[in-house]
Structure formats: C-alpha cells, structure tokens
Amino acid sequence: MTELSRLYESEVREWCRQEGFPAFRGGQIFQWIHRGADWDEMTNLPAGMREALKQKAVAQPVRILQSRKSSVDDTVKFLFGLEDGNCVEGVLMHYHHGVTLCISTQVGCRMGCTFCASTLEGCIRNLTAGEMLGEILCANRFLGADTRVHNVVLMGSGEPLDNYEEVTRFFRLLREPDGICLSLRNVSLSTCGLVPQMYRLADEDLPVTLCVSLHAPNDTIRRQTMPIAQRYSMDEILKACRYYVEKTGRRVIFEYALIGGVNALPAQARELAGHLRGLQCHVNLIPLNTVRERKLNGVTEREVQNFLHELEQCHVSATRRREMGDDIAGACGQLRRSVLHDEAVQESGSERT
Ligand code: SAH
C-alpha cells in the first residue's frame, strides 16, 4: 500500500500516472487528502476509481482512537491510531493567539532522558511525513468547520531530528500551495540537541522556530539526566544555536524543566545566564511533570519564581510555561502509557478469568 499523504502534489500526480489514472486526478486526490478526506468522501472521483484506489493506497493513515478534554482549560489530549496498530499522542491547546497542536514524530524515543515517559520503551519506529500531517488533519476535523490548527509544535513523543528526512519532508508538505498551507513561521521543532542535524536544518530553507531542551546549567548536570549530553557538549549546542540564529534570523527557545534538587537553584540560573549571554534567545521554564516510573522531584512555585527572577536579573528573556491540561495526563508519553498499561491490565485480567 502506498501512503499518499506523505507525497508532494507532483509525486501524487506521478503515482496516478504510473498506476494508469489520469495525472489530474492526482491533483484532486492531493487536495482532498489535505482537507482530511478519506476515499469515500472524494466525491469528484468516479466511484469505480475510488474502489480501485482503495486497494492500492492509503489516504489518511491516522485516526483518533481517543480524545480527552480537560475540564480546566479546553485542552484536548488525543491518542492517534496508526495503520500498523501503533499509537502516538498529540495535544491541542487553545491560546489567545490561536490553536496550537503538539504532535509526535516517532513511536517512542531512543534518547533516554531520565525524566521523560516517551522513552521508557525505546523507539519503536519513525513516523512518516504523512502520519505527522495526519495528526494535524485529525485535529482539524475534530475542531470542525469554524476553526483549525494555527500553530504546530513538534514536542510530542520522539526526537524530530532523529527522524530528519521525514520531518523535513513534512515541513515541505505544509507549504505546498494546494495543501493545508501552514506557514513554517507557525511551526516549532524541539530537539534534545543533535548538533549535526541542527546545522543541517539551519542550512535548509525551512525557517521553523528551533527549541532546544537544555534542562541544565552545565554539562555535568546535563549528563545526569540526558544521555545525549555524553555525545555533544553545551558549548557545541550553543554554537549550533548561534549559527541557527544567524542563518534564519529567528531567536532560539531553550526549554528548561526544573527538577527539584538537580537544576533549580538560583545560582544555577546565573550559571545558565552566563552561557546564554549575547545569544538571541528565550528560556521557557517548565516545572517538571512528575512521571510515575521516574524518581525525580518537582519544584515548588516559589522555586520557579526564584529561578525566573534570577534569569531576569541577568537580562535573559524567560517565562514560565503555562501548564495546560494537567488533569488529562500532561507529560509526553503519559496518555499512551496509561492506555497501553490499562490494556495490558485488562488483557492479563481476561486471561485469568
Ligand atoms: N525530543 C524532543 C521533543 C520532545 S519532548 C526534545 O527533547 O526536545 C518536548 C519537551 O518536553 C522537551 O523539552 C522535553 O525535555 C520535555 N519533557 C519531557 N518529559 C518531561 C517531564 N516529565 N516534565 C517536563 N518536561 C518534560
């Protein structure tokens, strides 16, 4: 089966031609796919052709298995089902500047950060560009006719730069003229700091906002929670960030999860500020979302405010990230894990009965 949603319009036309359908049908199919339609909804294709196409290709490789709406702030957490039975998470957040969707880029993750739920079972596979697009298309359908996703952040499960080819294909798909036409200015990619790919991305004409998960004021502490820090030093990461700013003219966002007793002291805020001097950037502070399987401590609101205050004193632009949808399994990988776990419990339960 060919996954048509990962193809550019020219490629869908070419595919149609090779399969014996007129190339212009490819243009129609492409437009339908980007509107979220599946075969039966493509009403300007002859019924016989639709049946033939169904046997050869997948139009929508993602569907919503479950959605949980927060009672506090309208945040929606999705569990997306994929064709091979795998599932990934996405989160829809309503901000005053529009609707933001957080999408996954891999099933699981192989980066091994000690605070993160997505990586507990390693990486099962990369998502395709069509599946990443599919997450947005599902969310758009969920939202209905009046509104749609305005901003996309690659901050769900997975390390986007570890799936470089499909992620950059996805970016190019977003700006196809007859597609969903989402400006790359409204897209943010978050990485744990894969330095060579950061340079590579800077050199593409794909001006997304680069977010870097720093989570530490120095390499010693970074190595305690992020295995990738053994490979690349903070100096190397910050050098790549400077290059990114130079090439794209966009400031870099640093994510900093505050972990009690590890990286949350005011002196550590000053140390961090020292590294960021002269770099066009912004720091996003995230109070650690505690994960059941991980033995790390969160921080008090006072610790967050002290850290923030210290950064501001050092003239570093910083904010505390709003926690959204706290009541619906907030942190990466938690919903998928809780669902898989519940299923496992049910399955083992039914075995026993
Ligand atoms: N692999 C990418 C993107 C995925 S996660 C990256 O590392 O940036 C998106 C963000 O959530 C990252 O900054 C990640 O470090 C952070 N994160 C993961 N688990 C968290 C937790 N339990 N509490 C707070 N932030 C967490």
Residues whose N, C-alpha, C, O or C-beta is under 5 A from the ligand:
A	BS01	SAH	F115 C116 A117 L154 M155 G156 G158 E159 P160 S190 T191 C192 S213 E255 A257 I286 P287 L288 N289 T290 V291 A331 C332
